């Protein structure tokens, strides 16, 4: 979980005022490890704002995942390659078959599959008692 900027600024302010990390953590109800990490980051970089994450951006956003699920629900036994071709046309992008296979998992869907044919299954609701 990312610590909100106002909490980060209060941690830095209390640190600059001379408070110890344990006292800051107790007062703000933040883990001591988080407090120490934010203070260390401030000492090294001079700023309390977290760095932008690195790595490759996601190929499919939430909208494209919904479109992939819609395409698969139209014909649950449609081959992956056909779903991929239709998705590429609808979102005007190029994604591979494997991305289309993995993407619906983020929405809670899963495929019951053989090699090329699929059956898209909706997420099941767990009974709470």
Buried (B, 14 or more C-beta within 10 A) or exposed (E): EEBEEEBBBBBBEBBEEEBEBEEBBEEBEBEBEBBBBBBEBBEEEEEBEBEEEEEEEEBBEEEBBBBBBEBBEEEEEBBBEBBBBBBBEEBEEEBEBEBBBEBBEEBEBBBEEEEEEBEBEEEEEEEEE
